[in-house]
Amino acid sequence: MEVLVNNKLYAVQPETTVAALLQFIQLPSAKGIAIAINNQVIPKIHWEQQLLQSQDKVMIIRATQGG
């Protein structure tokens, strides 16, 4: 199935969780990031259970420091 992650299309297996997606795209660290699926924020405690659906739009937001 296909999902859109930060405007980039990825083919993933059915039953893929948010946590598995982050491993699949080789995100170096889950620290300091937020995930939204179809404009709904997914709490980090749900990443291991939250299944992706075909055509989901996933947004990964990374917190940065600055002044």
All heavy atoms as a GROMACS GRO file, in nm:
protein
  521
    1MET      N    1   0.085  -0.118   0.000
    1MET     CA    2   0.000   0.000   0.000
    1MET      C    3   0.088   0.123   0.000
    1MET      O    4   0.207   0.116   0.035
    1MET     CB    5  -0.095  -0.003   0.119
    1MET     CG    6  -0.032   0.021   0.253
    1MET     SD    7  -0.157   0.015   0.383
    1MET     CE    8  -0.054   0.062   0.519
    2GLU      N    9   0.033   0.235  -0.037
    2GLU     CA   10   0.111   0.359  -0.044
    2GLU      C   11   0.063   0.459   0.059
    2GLU      O   12  -0.058   0.473   0.082
    2GLU     CB   13   0.101   0.419  -0.184
    2GLU     CG   14   0.166   0.333  -0.290
    2GLU     CD   15   0.158   0.394  -0.428
    2GLU    OE1   16   0.065   0.473  -0.455
    2GLU    OE2   17   0.246   0.362  -0.510
    3VAL      N   18   0.159   0.528   0.120
    3VAL     CA   19   0.130   0.638   0.212
    3VAL      C   20   0.218   0.756   0.173
    3VAL      O   21   0.326   0.738   0.117
    3VAL     CB   22   0.154   0.599   0.360
    3VAL    CG1   23   0.058   0.492   0.404
    3VAL    CG2   24   0.296   0.556   0.385
    4LEU      N   25   0.171   0.873   0.201
    4LEU     CA   26   0.245   0.995   0.171
    4LEU      C   27   0.307   1.046   0.300
    4LEU      O   28   0.236   1.072   0.398
    4LEU     CB   29   0.149   1.099   0.114
    4LEU     CG   30   0.208   1.218   0.042
    4LEU    CD1   31   0.285   1.173  -0.082
    4LEU    CD2   32   0.098   1.315   0.002
    5VAL      N   33   0.439   1.057   0.303
    5VAL     CA   34   0.511   1.102   0.422
    5VAL      C   35   0.584   1.231   0.386
    5VAL      O   36   0.676   1.231   0.304
    5VAL     CB   37   0.612   0.996   0.472
    5VAL    CG1   38   0.684   1.045   0.596
    5VAL    CG2   39   0.542   0.863   0.498
    6ASN      N   40   0.542   1.340   0.447
    6ASN     CA   41   0.600   1.472   0.418
    6ASN      C   42   0.610   1.494   0.268
    6ASN      O   43   0.715   1.532   0.214
    6ASN     CB   44   0.736   1.488   0.486
    6ASN     CG   45   0.723   1.502   0.636
    6ASN    OD1   46   0.615   1.494   0.692
    6ASN    ND2   47   0.834   1.522   0.703
    7ASN      N   48   0.501   1.466   0.198
    7ASN     CA   49   0.488   1.485   0.053
    7ASN      C   50   0.574   1.393  -0.031
    7ASN      O   51   0.598   1.421  -0.147
    7ASN     CB   52   0.513   1.631   0.015
    7ASN     CG   53   0.410   1.724   0.075
    7ASN    OD1   54   0.291   1.692   0.074
    7ASN    ND2   55   0.454   1.836   0.128
    8LYS      N   56   0.622   1.283   0.027
    8LYS     CA   57   0.698   1.182  -0.048
    8LYS      C   58   0.623   1.050  -0.037
    8LYS      O   59   0.587   1.008   0.073
    8LYS     CB   60   0.839   1.170   0.007
    8LYS     CG   61   0.926   1.076  -0.073
    8LYS     CD   62   1.069   1.077  -0.021
    8LYS     CE   63   1.153   0.980  -0.102
    8LYS     NZ   64   1.290   0.971  -0.051
    9LEU      N   65   0.601   0.984  -0.151
    9LEU     CA   66   0.525   0.860  -0.155
    9LEU      C   67   0.612   0.741  -0.116
    9LEU      O   68   0.724   0.726  -0.165
    9LEU     CB   69   0.469   0.840  -0.296
    9LEU     CG   70   0.354   0.744  -0.312
    9LEU    CD1   71   0.233   0.785  -0.228
    9LEU    CD2   72   0.316   0.734  -0.459
   10TYR      N   73   0.560   0.658  -0.025
   10TYR     CA   74   0.630   0.537   0.018
   10TYR      C   75   0.536   0.417   0.001
   10TYR      O   76   0.417   0.428   0.030
   10TYR     CB   77   0.669   0.544   0.167
   10TYR     CG   78   0.785   0.634   0.195
   10TYR    CD1   79   0.765   0.769   0.224
   10TYR    CD2   80   0.915   0.587   0.196
   10TYR    CE1   81   0.871   0.852   0.252
   10TYR    CE2   82   1.022   0.669   0.224
   10TYR     CZ   83   1.000   0.802   0.252
   10TYR     OH   84   1.105   0.885   0.278
   11ALA      N   85   0.591   0.306  -0.043
   11ALA     CA   86   0.516   0.180  -0.048
   11ALA      C   87   0.552   0.102   0.078
   11ALA      O   88   0.669   0.074   0.103
   11ALA     CB   89   0.554   0.102  -0.173
   12VAL      N   90   0.451   0.070   0.158
   12VAL     CA   91   0.472  -0.004   0.282
   12VAL      C   92   0.379  -0.125   0.284
   12VAL      O   93   0.282  -0.131   0.208
   12VAL     CB   94   0.449   0.084   0.407
   12VAL    CG1   95   0.549   0.198   0.413
   12VAL    CG2   96   0.308   0.138   0.412
   13GLN      N   97   0.409  -0.218   0.371
   13GLN     CA   98   0.327  -0.337   0.386
   13GLN      C   99   0.196  -0.304   0.460
   13GLN      O  100   0.194  -0.216   0.545
   13GLN     CB  101   0.403  -0.444   0.466
   13GLN     CG  102   0.528  -0.493   0.398
   13GLN     CD  103   0.498  -0.565   0.268
   13GLN    OE1  104   0.404  -0.643   0.260
   13GLN    NE2  105   0.576  -0.537   0.166
   14PRO      N  106   0.089  -0.375   0.427
   14PRO     CA  107  -0.032  -0.360   0.508
   14PRO      C  108   0.001  -0.394   0.654
   14PRO      O  109   0.095  -0.469   0.680
   14PRO     CB  110  -0.128  -0.464   0.448
   14PRO     CG  111  -0.078  -0.485   0.309
   14PRO     CD  112   0.072  -0.468   0.316
   15GLU      N  113  -0.074  -0.338   0.747
   15GLU     CA  114  -0.051  -0.358   0.890
   15GLU      C  115   0.074  -0.288   0.942
   15GLU      O  116   0.125  -0.320   1.049
   15GLU     CB  117  -0.046  -0.507   0.928
   15GLU     CG  118  -0.167  -0.587   0.884
   15GLU     CD  119  -0.294  -0.551   0.960
   15GLU    OE1  120  -0.288  -0.534   1.081
   15GLU    OE2  121  -0.399  -0.540   0.894
   16THR      N  122   0.128  -0.192   0.867
   16THR     CA  123   0.244  -0.115   0.911
   16THR      C  124   0.200  -0.015   1.017
   16THR      O  125   0.103   0.057   1.000
   16THR     CB  126   0.310  -0.042   0.793
   16THR    OG1  127   0.358  -0.138   0.699
   16THR    CG2  128   0.425   0.046   0.838
   17THR      N  129   0.275  -0.012   1.127
   17THR     CA  130   0.247   0.084   1.234
   17THR      C  131   0.329   0.211   1.211
   17THR      O  132   0.422   0.213   1.130
   17THR     CB  133   0.283   0.027   1.372
   17THR    OG1  134   0.424   0.003   1.375
   17THR    CG2  135   0.207  -0.100   1.402
   18VAL      N  136   0.296   0.314   1.287
   18VAL     CA  137   0.374   0.437   1.281
   18VAL      C  138   0.520   0.408   1.319
   18VAL      O  139   0.613   0.453   1.252
   18VAL     CB  140   0.314   0.545   1.374
   18VAL    CG1  141   0.406   0.664   1.387
   18VAL    CG2  142   0.177   0.589   1.322
   19ALA      N  143   0.541   0.331   1.425
   19ALA     CA  144   0.677   0.298   1.469
   19ALA      C  145   0.754   0.224   1.360
   19ALA      O  146   0.871   0.252   1.334
   19ALA     CB  147   0.673   0.215   1.597
   20ALA      N  148   0.688   0.129   1.293
   20ALA     CA  149   0.753   0.055   1.184
   20ALA      C  150   0.785   0.146   1.067
   20ALA      O  151   0.890   0.132   1.002
   20ALA     CB  152   0.665  -0.061   1.139
   21LEU      N  153   0.697   0.242   1.039
   21LEU     CA  154   0.724   0.337   0.932
   21LEU      C  155   0.850   0.418   0.961
   21LEU      O  156   0.933   0.439   0.872
   21LEU     CB  157   0.605   0.432   0.913
   21LEU     CG  158   0.626   0.545   0.812
   21LEU    CD1  159   0.634   0.491   0.671
   21LEU    CD2  160   0.517   0.650   0.825
   22LEU      N  161   0.865   0.463   1.085
   22LEU     CA  162   0.983   0.542   1.121
   22LEU      C  163   1.110   0.461   1.103
   22LEU      O  164   1.212   0.514   1.057
   22LEU     CB  165   0.971   0.593   1.265
   22LEU     CG  166   0.855   0.689   1.291
   22LEU    CD1  167   0.852   0.730   1.438
   22LEU    CD2  168   0.861   0.810   1.201
   23GLN      N  169   1.106   0.332   1.134
   23GLN     CA  170   1.221   0.245   1.110
   23GLN      C  171   1.244   0.227   0.959
   23GLN      O  172   1.357   0.231   0.913
   23GLN     CB  173   1.202   0.108   1.175
   23GLN     CG  174   1.211   0.111   1.324
   23GLN     CD  175   1.190  -0.027   1.386
   23GLN    OE1  176   1.123  -0.112   1.330
   23GLN    NE2  177   1.252  -0.048   1.501
   24PHE      N  178   1.135   0.209   0.884
   24PHE     CA  179   1.144   0.187   0.740
   24PHE      C  180   1.209   0.306   0.670
   24PHE      O  181   1.292   0.288   0.581
   24PHE     CB  182   1.004   0.162   0.684
   24PHE     CG  183   1.001   0.146   0.535
   24PHE    CD1  184   1.049   0.031   0.476
   24PHE    CD2  185   0.947   0.245   0.454
   24PHE    CE1  186   1.046   0.015   0.337
   24PHE    CE2  187   0.943   0.231   0.317
   24PHE     CZ  188   0.992   0.116   0.258
   25ILE      N  189   1.173   0.427   0.710
   25ILE     CA  190   1.231   0.545   0.644
   25ILE      C  191   1.365   0.584   0.708
   25ILE      O  192   1.423   0.685   0.671
   25ILE     CB  193   1.134   0.665   0.642
   25ILE    CG1  194   1.098   0.712   0.782
   25ILE    CG2  195   1.010   0.630   0.563
   25ILE    CD1  196   1.016   0.838   0.784
   26GLN      N  197   1.410   0.504   0.804
   26GLN     CA  198   1.539   0.522   0.869
   26GLN      C  199   1.555   0.658   0.935
   26GLN      O  200   1.657   0.725   0.920
   26GLN     CB  201   1.652   0.496   0.769
   26GLN     CG  202   1.649   0.355   0.714
   26GLN     CD  203   1.756   0.328   0.612
   26GLN    OE1  204   1.821   0.419   0.561
   26GLN    NE2  205   1.775   0.202   0.579
   27LEU      N  206   1.453   0.696   1.009
   27LEU     CA  207   1.460   0.819   1.087
   27LEU      C  208   1.562   0.796   1.198
   27LEU      O  209   1.551   0.699   1.272
   27LEU     CB  210   1.323   0.852   1.145
   27LEU     CG  211   1.306   0.993   1.197
   27LEU    CD1  212   1.314   1.094   1.082
   27LEU    CD2  213   1.173   1.006   1.266
   28PRO      N  214   1.663   0.880   1.207
   28PRO     CA  215   1.771   0.855   1.303
   28PRO      C  216   1.728   0.849   1.448
   28PRO      O  217   1.785   0.774   1.526
   28PRO     CB  218   1.870   0.969   1.279
   28PRO     CG  219   1.799   1.070   1.199
   28PRO     CD  220   1.683   1.002   1.132
   29SER      N  221   1.628   0.925   1.486
   29SER     CA  222   1.584   0.925   1.626
   29SER      C  223   1.440   0.972   1.632
   29SER      O  224   1.399   1.061   1.558
   29SER     CB  225   1.672   1.019   1.708
   29SER     OG  226   1.617   1.034   1.838
   30ALA      N  227   1.363   0.911   1.722
   30ALA     CA  228   1.224   0.954   1.741
   30ALA      C  229   1.215   1.066   1.843
   30ALA      O  230   1.108   1.118   1.870
   30ALA     CB  231   1.140   0.835   1.784
   31LYS      N  232   1.330   1.104   1.899
   31LYS     CA  233   1.332   1.209   2.000
   31LYS      C  234   1.305   1.345   1.933
   31LYS      O  235   1.364   1.378   1.832
   31LYS     CB  236   1.467   1.210   2.070
   31LYS     CG  237   1.472   1.302   2.190
   31LYS     CD  238   1.602   1.288   2.265
   31LYS     CE  239   1.600   1.378   2.387
   31LYS     NZ  240   1.722   1.367   2.464
   32GLY      N  241   1.215   1.420   1.992
   32GLY     CA  242   1.187   1.555   1.944
   32GLY      C  243   1.104   1.562   1.818
   32GLY      O  244   1.107   1.662   1.748
   33ILE      N  245   1.027   1.456   1.789
   33ILE     CA  246   0.941   1.462   1.672
   33ILE      C  247   0.796   1.441   1.711
   33ILE      O  248   0.764   1.384   1.815
   33ILE     CB  249   0.981   1.361   1.562
   33ILE    CG1  250   0.957   1.218   1.606
   33ILE    CG2  251   1.122   1.382   1.515
   33ILE    CD1  252   0.968   1.118   1.492
   34ALA      N  253   0.708   1.489   1.624
   34ALA     CA  254   0.565   1.467   1.638
   34ALA      C  255   0.516   1.408   1.506
   34ALA      O  256   0.571   1.436   1.400
   34ALA     CB  257   0.493   1.598   1.667
   35ILE      N  258   0.413   1.325   1.515
   35ILE     CA  259   0.356   1.260   1.398
   35ILE      C  260   0.209   1.297   1.388
   35ILE      O  261   0.136   1.289   1.487
   35ILE     CB  262   0.368   1.106   1.408
   35ILE    CG1  263   0.511   1.061   1.429
   35ILE    CG2  264   0.304   1.039   1.286
   35ILE    CD1  265   0.601   1.078   1.311
   36ALA      N  266   0.166   1.334   1.268
   36ALA     CA  267   0.025   1.357   1.241
   36ALA      C  268  -0.013   1.270   1.122
   36ALA      O  269   0.063   1.259   1.026
   36ALA     CB  270  -0.003   1.503   1.211
   37ILE      N  271  -0.129   1.207   1.131
   37ILE     CA  272  -0.183   1.130   1.020
   37ILE      C  273  -0.314   1.195   0.980
   37ILE      O  274  -0.404   1.211   1.062
   37ILE     CB  275  -0.207   0.983   1.059
   37ILE    CG1  276  -0.075   0.918   1.100
   37ILE    CG2  277  -0.270   0.907   0.943
   37ILE    CD1  278  -0.090   0.775   1.151
   38ASN      N  279  -0.320   1.237   0.854
   38ASN     CA  280  -0.440   1.305   0.803
   38ASN      C  281  -0.480   1.422   0.893
   38ASN      O  282  -0.595   1.437   0.931
   38ASN     CB  283  -0.555   1.205   0.785
   38ASN     CG  284  -0.517   1.093   0.691
   38ASN    OD1  285  -0.447   1.113   0.592
   38ASN    ND2  286  -0.561   0.972   0.722
   39ASN      N  287  -0.380   1.499   0.932
   39ASN     CA  288  -0.396   1.620   1.012
   39ASN      C  289  -0.439   1.594   1.156
   39ASN      O  290  -0.486   1.685   1.224
   39ASN     CB  291  -0.492   1.719   0.946
   39ASN     CG  292  -0.439   1.770   0.815
   39ASN    OD1  293  -0.321   1.800   0.802
   39ASN    ND2  294  -0.525   1.779   0.714
   40GLN      N  295  -0.423   1.473   1.204
   40GLN     CA  296  -0.453   1.441   1.344
   40GLN      C  297  -0.326   1.392   1.412
   40GLN      O  298  -0.265   1.294   1.370
   40GLN     CB  299  -0.561   1.333   1.353
   40GLN     CG  300  -0.601   1.302   1.495
   40GLN     CD  301  -0.718   1.205   1.503
   40GLN    OE1  302  -0.768   1.157   1.402
   40GLN    NE2  303  -0.760   1.176   1.624
   41VAL      N  304  -0.285   1.462   1.518
   41VAL     CA  305  -0.163   1.427   1.591
   41VAL      C  306  -0.183   1.292   1.661
   41VAL      O  307  -0.287   1.268   1.723
   41VAL     CB  308  -0.126   1.536   1.693
   41VAL    CG1  309  -0.007   1.494   1.778
   41VAL    CG2  310  -0.095   1.667   1.621
   42ILE      N  311  -0.081   1.207   1.648
   42ILE     CA  312  -0.083   1.075   1.711
   42ILE      C  313   0.013   1.078   1.830
   42ILE      O  314   0.133   1.098   1.810
   42ILE     CB  315  -0.039   0.964   1.612
   42ILE    CG1  316  -0.121   0.970   1.482
   42ILE    CG2  317  -0.047   0.827   1.678
   42ILE    CD1  318  -0.269   0.953   1.499
   43PRO      N  319  -0.036   1.060   1.951
   43PRO     CA  320   0.053   1.060   2.068
   43PRO      C  321   0.158   0.949   2.056
   43PRO      O  322   0.129   0.840   2.006
   43PRO     CB  323  -0.041   1.034   2.186
   43PRO     CG  324  -0.176   1.075   2.137
   43PRO     CD  325  -0.176   1.044   1.991
   44LYS      N  326   0.277   0.978   2.102
   44LYS     CA  327   0.388   0.884   2.092
   44LYS      C  328   0.356   0.749   2.155
   44LYS      O  329   0.401   0.645   2.107
   44LYS     CB  330   0.514   0.946   2.155
   44LYS     CG  331   0.640   0.869   2.126
   44LYS     CD  332   0.762   0.947   2.173
   44LYS     CE  333   0.889   0.878   2.130
   44LYS     NZ  334   1.007   0.956   2.159
   45ILE      N  335   0.278   0.748   2.260
   45ILE     CA  336   0.245   0.621   2.326
   45ILE      C  337   0.162   0.529   2.235
   45ILE      O  338   0.150   0.410   2.262
   45ILE     CB  339   0.172   0.643   2.461
   45ILE    CG1  340   0.040   0.715   2.441
   45ILE    CG2  341   0.260   0.716   2.559
   45ILE    CD1  342  -0.046   0.721   2.566
   46HIS      N  343   0.106   0.582   2.127
   46HIS     CA  344   0.024   0.503   2.035
   46HIS      C  345   0.098   0.460   1.909
   46HIS      O  346   0.041   0.388   1.826
   46HIS     CB  347  -0.103   0.579   1.997
   46HIS     CG  348  -0.194   0.605   2.111
   46HIS    ND1  349  -0.259   0.506   2.181
   46HIS    CD2  350  -0.230   0.722   2.170
   46HIS    CE1  351  -0.332   0.560   2.277
   46HIS    NE2  352  -0.315   0.692   2.273
   47TRP      N  353   0.223   0.504   1.890
   47TRP     CA  354   0.296   0.474   1.766
   47TRP      C  355   0.312   0.325   1.741
   47TRP      O  356   0.311   0.281   1.627
   47TRP     CB  357   0.432   0.541   1.768
   47TRP     CG  358   0.428   0.690   1.759
   47TRP    CD1  359   0.318   0.771   1.754
   47TRP    CD2  360   0.540   0.778   1.758
   47TRP    NE1  361   0.354   0.903   1.750
   47TRP    CE2  362   0.490   0.910   1.752
   47TRP    CE3  363   0.678   0.758   1.762
   47TRP    CZ2  364   0.574   1.022   1.747
   47TRP    CZ3  365   0.760   0.869   1.757
   47TRP    CH2  366   0.709   0.999   1.749
   48GLU      N  367   0.328   0.246   1.846
   48GLU     CA  368   0.348   0.102   1.829
   48GLU      C  369   0.220   0.031   1.785
   48GLU      O  370   0.227  -0.076   1.723
   48GLU     CB  371   0.398   0.038   1.959
   48GLU     CG  372   0.537   0.080   2.000
   48GLU     CD  373   0.647   0.017   1.915
   48GLU    OE1  374   0.623  -0.088   1.853
   48GLU    OE2  375   0.757   0.075   1.910
   49GLN      N  376   0.105   0.088   1.815
   49GLN     CA  377  -0.022   0.024   1.781
   49GLN      C  378  -0.094   0.088   1.662
   49GLN      O  379  -0.178   0.023   1.600
   49GLN     CB  380  -0.119   0.028   1.901
   49GLN     CG  381  -0.071  -0.049   2.022
   49GLN     CD  382   0.020   0.033   2.112
   49GLN    OE1  383   0.014   0.155   2.112
   49GLN    NE2  384   0.106  -0.034   2.186
   50GLN      N  385  -0.066   0.213   1.634
   50GLN     CA  386  -0.139   0.286   1.530
   50GLN      C  387  -0.105   0.232   1.392
   50GLN      O  388   0.008   0.245   1.344
   50GLN     CB  389  -0.105   0.436   1.537
   50GLN     CG  390  -0.174   0.520   1.432
   50GLN     CD  391  -0.323   0.534   1.457
   50GLN    OE1  392  -0.364   0.560   1.568
   50GLN    NE2  393  -0.401   0.517   1.353
   51LEU      N  394  -0.204   0.170   1.327
   51LEU     CA  395  -0.184   0.116   1.193
   51LEU      C  396  -0.209   0.222   1.088
   51LEU      O  397  -0.301   0.304   1.100
   51LEU     CB  398  -0.279  -0.002   1.168
   51LEU     CG  399  -0.258  -0.125   1.256
   51LEU    CD1  400  -0.367  -0.228   1.228
   51LEU    CD2  401  -0.121  -0.184   1.236
   52LEU      N  402  -0.126   0.218   0.985
   52LEU     CA  403  -0.145   0.308   0.871
   52LEU      C  404  -0.245   0.246   0.774
   52LEU      O  405  -0.255   0.123   0.764
   52LEU     CB  406  -0.012   0.331   0.800
   52LEU     CG  407   0.096   0.399   0.884
   52LEU    CD1  408   0.228   0.400   0.810
   52LEU    CD2  409   0.054   0.541   0.921
   53GLN      N  410  -0.316   0.332   0.705
   53GLN     CA  411  -0.410   0.290   0.602
   53GLN      C  412  -0.360   0.339   0.467
   53GLN      O  413  -0.289   0.439   0.458
   53GLN     CB  414  -0.550   0.348   0.630
   53GLN     CG  415  -0.605   0.314   0.766
   53GLN     CD  416  -0.630   0.166   0.783
   53GLN    OE1  417  -0.680   0.099   0.693
   53GLN    NE2  418  -0.592   0.111   0.898
   54SER      N  419  -0.400   0.270   0.362
   54SER     CA  420  -0.361   0.311   0.228
   54SER      C  421  -0.403   0.456   0.204
   54SER      O  422  -0.513   0.498   0.242
   54SER     CB  423  -0.429   0.220   0.126
   54SER     OG  424  -0.386   0.253  -0.004
   55GLN      N  425  -0.313   0.532   0.144
   55GLN     CA  426  -0.335   0.673   0.109
   55GLN      C  427  -0.333   0.768   0.228
   55GLN      O  428  -0.370   0.885   0.215
   55GLN     CB  429  -0.464   0.692   0.028
   55GLN     CG  430  -0.471   0.608  -0.098
   55GLN     CD  431  -0.355   0.634  -0.192
   55GLN    OE1  432  -0.324   0.749  -0.222
   55GLN    NE2  433  -0.291   0.529  -0.241
   56ASP      N  434  -0.290   0.720   0.347
   56ASP     CA  435  -0.274   0.811   0.460
   56ASP      C  436  -0.172   0.919   0.427
   56ASP      O  437  -0.074   0.894   0.355
   56ASP     CB  438  -0.227   0.736   0.585
   56ASP     CG  439  -0.341   0.679   0.668
   56ASP    OD1  440  -0.458   0.715   0.642
   56ASP    OD2  441  -0.312   0.598   0.758
   57LYS      N  442  -0.194   1.037   0.482
   57LYS     CA  443  -0.100   1.147   0.468
   57LYS      C  444  -0.034   1.167   0.605
   57LYS      O  445  -0.098   1.212   0.699
   57LYS     CB  446  -0.171   1.274   0.423
   57LYS     CG  447  -0.225   1.261   0.283
   57LYS     CD  448  -0.294   1.386   0.237
   57LYS     CE  449  -0.340   1.366   0.095
   57LYS     NZ  450  -0.483   1.387   0.077
   58VAL      N  451   0.094   1.131   0.611
   58VAL     CA  452   0.170   1.136   0.736
   58VAL      C  453   0.260   1.258   0.734
   58VAL      O  454   0.330   1.282   0.635
   58VAL     CB  455   0.254   1.008   0.754
   58VAL    CG1  456   0.332   1.012   0.885
   58VAL    CG2  457   0.166   0.884   0.748
   59MET      N  458   0.258   1.334   0.842
   59MET     CA  459   0.347   1.448   0.854
   59MET      C  460   0.437   1.425   0.975
   59MET      O  461   0.389   1.395   1.084
   59MET     CB  462   0.270   1.579   0.871
   59MET     CG  463   0.361   1.700   0.880
   59MET     SD  464   0.271   1.855   0.892
   59MET     CE  465   0.201   1.863   0.728
   60ILE      N  466   0.566   1.434   0.950
   60ILE     CA  467   0.665   1.421   1.058
   60ILE      C  468   0.721   1.561   1.084
   60ILE      O  469   0.773   1.625   0.993
   60ILE     CB  470   0.778   1.324   1.019
   60ILE    CG1  471   0.719   1.186   0.990
   60ILE    CG2  472   0.882   1.317   1.130
   60ILE    CD1  473   0.819   1.088   0.933
   61ILE      N  474   0.708   1.605   1.208
   61ILE     CA  475   0.752   1.739   1.246
   61ILE      C  476   0.864   1.723   1.348
   61ILE      O  477   0.846   1.655   1.449
   61ILE     CB  478   0.637   1.821   1.306
   61ILE    CG1  479   0.520   1.826   1.207
   61ILE    CG2  480   0.684   1.960   1.345
   61ILE    CD1  481   0.390   1.861   1.269
   62ARG      N  482   0.978   1.783   1.320
   62ARG     CA  483   1.092   1.775   1.411
   62ARG      C  484   1.110   1.910   1.482
   62ARG      O  485   1.117   2.015   1.418
   62ARG     CB  486   1.220   1.741   1.335
   62ARG     CG  487   1.341   1.727   1.426
   62ARG     CD  488   1.464   1.681   1.352
   62ARG     NE  489   1.451   1.547   1.297
   62ARG     CZ  490   1.467   1.435   1.366
   62ARG    NH1  491   1.496   1.439   1.494
   62ARG    NH2  492   1.456   1.318   1.308
   63ALA      N  493   1.117   1.902   1.615
   63ALA     CA  494   1.141   2.024   1.695
   63ALA      C  495   1.287   2.065   1.676
   63ALA      O  496   1.377   1.981   1.671
   63ALA     CB  497   1.113   1.996   1.841
   64THR      N  498   1.309   2.194   1.666
   64THR     CA  499   1.445   2.247   1.654
   64THR      C  500   1.464   2.358   1.756
   64THR      O  501   1.368   2.419   1.802
   64THR     CB  502   1.473   2.302   1.512
   64THR    OG1  503   1.378   2.407   1.485
   64THR    CG2  504   1.461   2.194   1.407
   65GLN      N  505   1.588   2.379   1.790
   65GLN     CA  506   1.621   2.489   1.881
   65GLN      C  507   1.674   2.604   1.800
   65GLN      O  508   1.733   2.587   1.694
   65GLN     CB  509   1.728   2.445   1.981
   65GLN     CG  510   1.678   2.344   2.082
   65GLN     CD  511   1.786   2.308   2.180
   65GLN    OE1  512   1.899   2.286   2.143
   65GLN    NE2  513   1.749   2.302   2.307
   66GLY      N  514   1.656   2.719   1.852
   66GLY     CA  515   1.708   2.837   1.784
   66GLY      C  516   1.672   2.962   1.861
   66GLY      O  517   1.601   2.957   1.960
   67GLY      N  518   1.718   3.070   1.810
   67GLY     CA  519   1.690   3.193   1.882
   67GLY      C  520   1.661   3.307   1.794
   67GLY      O  521   1.645   3.306   1.679
   0.00000   0.00000   0.00000
